[in-house]
Amino acid sequence: LQDLEHKTLDLRKKVKENKEMAEWYDSVRAALEELGGITILGVEYTTDVEHADSANNQDKENASANGVPNKKSAITSSKTKDEVIVRIMLLGRHVLQLGLGSTATTQKRGSRYSRQKSLRISSATIVTPTLLTETSCSDDANEPMGDNITEDATVQMHIPPLDDLVKLSSNLGPEEDVRFVVRETMTRIRTISARVRELAMLRTKYLTKIGKSTHSSFGFGGEEQEITCSLNV
């Protein structure tokens, strides 16, 4: 009975240590995700069955259309497509969805060749809105004059598709391709966001805005028309 109590105490102590260790790892992982701007939202496993008819089935359809009987039976084959879907949050607002398909590779070990299955990126898509927007707001001291003030200009740019990154990643290893796509996607988002902010700042600082227009004797657009402008500098 005493041995059983000692074992129970040891087991409880190990459970407590494992729980503390798990909490520590979770805190470290959360800190790394916050610093790196990458958070894994979820992983799903999907299986799609694709049916493909053989050439005999196509011949049968052609023969039936021409009124000629065909004694060949249709042979239908099924193909299973397994894929792992990974959703990753980038920079706190963009969700990247990666599709990983199973592929077989041949590796040489000594004098023998072995085939191993590995997951490779088959698709990469940003499922959140890809339009980045920045509004160029003018300062109070440089507000356009008059009653025909135009609205603040909005600078917009789209994050381009990631098909080229998927294609380039095919030359890398099974683990490096995921790192490459995630890293380059974050770089694109940061670069385009910085470009949008810079363009909005340029519009705010240097563009001339029409504030007020007066009628000429020929209406708007004549050479006698007076236009009041404000230059943001």
C-alpha positions, 0 to 999 in steps of 0.5 A, a space after each residue: 500500500 505504501 508503494 502504491 501511495 509513493 507511485 501515486 505521489 510521483 505520478 502527481 508530481 510528474 503531471 504537475 511538472 508536465 503541466 507547468 512545462 506545457 504552460 511555459 511552452 505555450 507562453 513561449 510560442 505565443 511570444 514568438 508568434 507575436 514577435 514574428 507576426 505568424 499565428 497558426 489558426 488551424 489545420 484541416 485534412 481533406 480527401 477528394 475522390 476524382 472519377 475518371 472515365 476510360 477511353 472505352 467509355 468515350 468510345 461508347 458515347 461516340 458510338 451511341 451518338 452515331 447510332 452504332 452499338 458498342 459492346 465495350 463496357 465503360 471502365 471507370 477509375 477513381 483517384 483519391 486526392 489528399 490535401 492538408 489545409 493550413 491557415 496562418 494569420 500574418 501580421 495580425 490581419 491577413 489570413 494565408 491558406 496553404 494547400 499541402 499535397 502528398 508527393 512521393 520522392 526517391 532518395 538514395 541511401 548507400 546503394 539502395 533507393 527508397 521512396 518516401 512521401 512528403 507534403 509539398 505546397 500545391 496552392 497558396 491563397 490570401 483568403 482575407 481582402 487583398 486590397 490595401 487602402 490608405 487615405 491621404 488627409 491634409 493638415 488643418 493649416 493646408 486645407 483647400 479653400 472654397 466651397 467645392 473642396 474635393 474629398 481626400 484622395 484614397 490610395 489603393 493597391 492589391 496584394 498580387 496572387 501567390 502562384 509565382 511563389 508556389 511555382 518557385 517553391 517547387 525547387 526547394 525541399 519539403 520543409 523549405 518550400 513552406 518557409 519560403 512562401 510564408 516569408 515571401 508573402 509577409 515581405 510582399 504585404 509589408 512592401 505594398 503596405 509601405 508603398 501605399 503609405 508613402 503614396 498617400 504621404 506624397 499626395 498629402 504633401 505635394 499635390 495641388 487641390 482645387 478649392 473654388 471655381 468662379 463662373 466666367 462669361 461663357 460658363 465653366 472652362 473659359 479663359 476668364 475663369 478664376 480657380 483658387 488652388 491650395 498647395 500642400 507643402 
